[in-house]
């Protein structure tokens, strides 16, 4: 209901279940600002709240204004996890926010872009055709998770990593090369 925060209770439904009462308390104001690493506002960033009280129960979203600001008038009083996304920036997943008197400041990092040249080790000439596969280390040494390979030409590549990971990896494969 407008002006009220949501409520959530876990109940067991059976033949002897008692009626469940939910009390919608007044909503809390959650105010915030999304900035880049230099502290400049990030306009048009999408914020989504879904996870709350260890369950995927919320359906709130907003976009930041020209000053990078957002507001949620009817937020729960306790911690909520939000996702913050903007093209060209690394998406924040499960960012903790709490509605209180302070403005929450969420900082987005730029997307990691890796560029390179694939060359023949003997001649230095560009390798005309190759496959590029992005990946990440999952656990210990040799525990890799690879994405689908992309066919590229011309001996050059660039790849963007839009999500923060513990590590990123690139694998280059070309026919006739080790």
ABEGO torsion letter per residue (X at the ends): XBGBBBBBBBBBBBAABBBBBBBBBBBBBBBBBBBBAAGBBBBGBBBBBABBGGBBABBBBBBBBAAGBBBBAABBABBBBBBBBBBGBBBBBGBBBBBBABBBBBBBBBBBBBBBBBBBAAAGBBBABBBBBBBBBABBBGBBBBBBBBBBBGGBBBBBBABBBABBBBBBBBBGBX
